[in-house]
């Protein structure tokens, strides 16, 4: 009888009380992060970082940007800017923006490097405001379309501060790694927006980006000519060390979140380069047939972020990055670069910390810091 009762109790536990022992991936406790894992999914089994990364991409997670049709109903920047702008109304969904394009001949009129084999026109999603106080150029991650929800939220936060913004559509005609080319496409757009959408003013200029777009924003901020005035940059989880990132993405047997996100990035790269599997170290070293503006030696942020005006750059880092890895942060951390850490884990974990949108926009558009920030010398890292 006792044995039968014990068996009955076990079945009742399994049938009615499974929630107490199941591998919980979503927390019902409103005081915890939404993807706070249960006790069975801790350590290397935690899925928090992976879920925060994928949730940030949102509905676009199953779509490869390179497979999307080209935007329809675009119009030249010069025609879009003179139109009257409707008053900014409080909204949960914000403005959808509009697709605009910048003719290649205009885009590269001041640019000493032109790659004729490439798509020289610049397409972007433009978010206008009346009498802009500033202009922000936004760079999306590889998995994000230019009109993704993530980028629209940045545009909304900028619009509330009176800033016009534009999200650059990545040039998918490039069959290789060339972030400096993308950065200069953003600079070309910034010049024209300043001339056409803010005539008679001298608006401030900022570059914002996430992931690969973060690297492009950093390069745009570094290469911005003095004629554009003072520049600020705010980025989240950018590529900082090319080889360390490639080594991490090419490695195996990590925790659950890291392995899942590495596989997801294989999907992204397979869609972009039409080959699978992709070895990231080969992507770095293989120059596109149309040539490459990017220098692996000179343009890697770990080599120059501490050498220039450090105050120009605000670099936000997630608590744990399953995509790019933490090793790429080591050399700049050793020199005391003033990273801003987030509480959320995951690559670009905006879905798990919505306050990051306003924090990054404030870093790019708010008052400059009162104190001067410097790194230690390369030979004498801070202890």
N, C-alpha and C positions, 0 to 999 in steps of 0.2 A: 504493500500500500504506500509506504514511504517513497519507494522507488518510482511508483506511478505518479505520485504527487510532484516529485522532483522533475520528472519528465514533462508533466503538464505545465509546471512553472517555467521551464526553459522555453517551451513553445509559446507561452503567453508573452514572455520577454521578447522573443523574436518577432511575434506578430504585432504586439501592441507597443513595444518600447524600443523599436529599432532606432528611433531618432537619437537615443542616448548614446549609441555606440557607432552610428554610421559615420563614414568619412565625410564630414560636413565641409562644403566648400563655400557656402554663403552663410553669414551670421544673421540670426533673427534679432540680435541685440542692437538696438539703434545707437548705443554708445560705442559700438565697435565698427571698424571698417567693414564695408559690405562683403568683401571677399576674405574676411578673417577666417582661417581654416580651423576646423575642429581638431581635437587632440590627436586623431589618427593621421592627419595631414600636416605634420610639422616637419621642420628641418628639410631634408632633401625631397620629401614628399609634398611640400607646400605648393599649392597651385596659385597662391595670391599674386605673385609677380606676373605669371603668365596671363591670368584673367584680367588684371589691371591693364596690361599691354593690349590685349585683344579688344577689350571693351572700349578703349580709347579710339581705336579705328572705327568701331561701331558697325553700322550696317554695311559699310564698305569693306569689311574684313574679308568677304568672299569675292570681292571684285579686284582684279588687277588693273591699276590705273592705265597701264599700257594697252589694255584691251578695250578701254572706253572709246566711244566714237568721238571725233573732234567736236568741240563746242559749236553749237548752231547760233545763228542770230547775233554774231559778234558785230561790233562797230568800232571804228577807229577811236583811239583815246581822244583825239582832237575834237571829235563830235560829241563824245560823252561828257567831257568836262564842262562845256558852256551851259548845259541844260540846268534848269532850276532843280534844286534838291528839296524834296518834301521834308517838313519838320520831323525831327527824330522823336518817335513816340515810344513810350514804355512797351516792351514786348518780351514775351518769353522765347519767341522763335527768331526775332531779329530780322534784319534785311537779307534778302536772298543774294544781293549783289548783282552785277551784270558782267557779261563777258565782253572784254575789249581786246583790241590788238594794236600793236605798235609795229609799223612797217620796218623791215630789216634795214633799209637804206637810212632811215632816220635813227634807228636804234644804235647803229655802229658808226655814225658819222664822226664821233669823237674817240672811237676806240681803235687803238693802234693794232690790235690783233683781230683779224677776221678769218673765220673758217668757212670758206665759200661752200664746202660740201654739206654744211649743216643747215638746219632750219633757222634762218636768221630773224624771222618775225618773232615777236614776243607776245604771247597770249597771257591774259591774266583775268582774274575775277576782281572787279573794282567795287569798292564800298565808299560812296561819296558822302560828305557832310558839308553843310553850308560853311563857308569861310574857314577852311581847315587851319587849325593851329599847328598841325604837323602832318607829316607823311610817313607812313610805315609800309615797308615792303616785307611781305611774309613768305617764308619758304617752308613748304610742307615736307613731311617724311616720304620715303619711297613708296609706302603702302597707302598713302593718302591722296585722293584726287584734290585738285586745287579748290574745288567747291565743297570739300568735306565739312561735316558738322564741326570738327575741331577748329578748322581755320575760320569758320564763320563766327565761332564764339570769340576768338581773338579779335576779329573785326568789330564785333559788337562792343567789346570792352574798350577798344580804341575809339569807336564812334562816341561813346558816352563821355569821353574826354575831349571830344572835338577834333579827333584825328581821322584823316582820310587814310584808307589802306588798300592794298592790292596784293593778291596772292598770285605768285608767278606759276604758270603751268610749266612743269618740267619738260625739257626738250628730249623726247623719247626717240629722236632720230640718232642720238648718240649711242653707239654700241660699245660703251666702255665707261670707265670711271673718270669724270672730269668736273668736280664740284666748282672749280674756279670759273669755268665757263658759265655755269648756272648763276654764280654770284654776279658776274658781269652782265648777264641778262637782266638781273634785278637792278643793277646800277643804271643801265640804260633806261629802264622803265622809270626809275626814280627821277632821273634828269627831266624826262618828258612830263611827268606828273607835276613836278615843281614848276615847270614852265607853263603848262596848259591849265592846270587845276588850281594853281595858287598864284596867278599872275598878280604882280604888284606887292606880294608879300615875301617874306623870307621864313618859311615854315621850318620847324625843326625836322630832322630826319632820323628814323630809327629802322633797324632791321631786326626781325624776330624769326626764329626758326626752331624746328624740333627734329631730332635725330639727324639724318643726312642733311635735311634743311637747316639744322643748326650749324653744321659745318659751313654751308653755303652762306648763311647770314654772317658768321664770323669773318669769312673771307671778304664779303661785301663791305663790312665795316672797316676792315683793314685797308682795302684798296680804294675806298671812297675818296675822290679828289677833293681838294680844299674848296673848290667852287661850290660844292654841295653844303658847305657849312659844317658845324659840329654834328657828330654822329654818335648815336647810342645803339648798343646791341644787347638783346636778351635772348638766350637760347636755353633749351631743355634737352639734356642727354645728347649732346652733339658728338660726332666722331672727332676725337682728339688725337689719337695715335693710330695711324693707318695700319701698321703692321700688327700691333697688339690686337686690334679689332679683327683683322683677318685671321689671325692665329686663333682667337677665341671662337669665331664662327666656323672655322674648319675643324675644331676639336670635337670630341665625343664624350659620352658617358658623364653627363652632369646631373644636376637635380632635375626633377620633373618639369618645372617651369622653363628652365634653360633649354633642355632638349626640345620641348614643344616649340619655343620661340625660334630656335635655330632652324627647325624644320619649316616653320612658317616663313622665315626669310628665304629659305631655299625656294619656296613657292613664288615669292615675290621676284627673286632673281631669275628663276626659270621663265617667268612671264616677260621679264624685261630683256633678257639676253637670248631667249628661245633655245635654251640648252639646260639640261639637268643630268646629274647634279652639278652645282656650281662650286668650284673651289675659289674661295674669296681671295686667296693670295694670287691666283692667276688673274683675277679681275683687276687687281691693283697694278700688276706689272704689264698687262696687255694694253698697249695704247690703241685707242679707236682708230679705224682707217682714216678718219677725217683729221687726225692729229689730236693733240691734247694741250690745253693751256696749263693744266695743273702740274706742278712739280712735286714729286713725292718727298723731296728733301726740303724745299723751301716753304711749301704751303701747309705742312702738317702743323696744327695749332700747338702741339707740345714744343715746337721749335721757336715759336715767335710770340705766344700769348704773354709771356712774362717780359718780353723785351720792349714792348711798345707801351702806349698809354693804357695801363691795366684798368683804370677807372672807366674806360669806354665800354668794357665788356662785363655783362652779368651772366654768369654760367650757372644754371640750376642743374643739379644732379639728383636722380632718384636714389632712394636708400639702397636699392639693389637693382642692377641692370642685367637682365638675363640675355639680352641681345648683344650689346657691345662689350659686356664684361667689365669688371672693375679694374683689371690690370692697366687699361689705357689711361686711368686717372693718376697712376702712381707718381710719375715724374713731376707733374704739376703740383700734386699734393705735397711732395717732398720739398718743393720750393715755396710753399705757402701761398699758392694762388687762392684767392678768396672765393671758393665755390660756395654756392648756397644749396644746402641739403634739403631734400623734401622728406616728409614722413612716410610717404607711400613708396612701396616697392613696385618694380616693373619698369619696362622701357617706355619712357614718355607716359607715366601713369596719370594722365590728366583726368581720366574717368574716376579715379579713386581719390582725387584731391582737386576739386573744382576751383578751389581758391588759387590754384597756380595760374589760372588765366589772368586774374587781376594782379597777382604778384608780379608776373612777368611784364605785363603791360605797364604797371607802375614803375618797374625798374627801367623800362625803356623810355618812358615819357615823363616821369616825375622829376623833382629837383635833383641836380647832381649831388653826389656825396660830398660832405663837408671835409672829409679827411682824404689824404692821398694814400692810395694803396700801392704797395710795391712788393714784388717777389724777392726772395733771397737770390743770391747769385747761383749759377748752375753748379759751381764747385763747392758751395757752402749751403746745403739745404738746411732748413729750419729744423731744430730738434724738437 
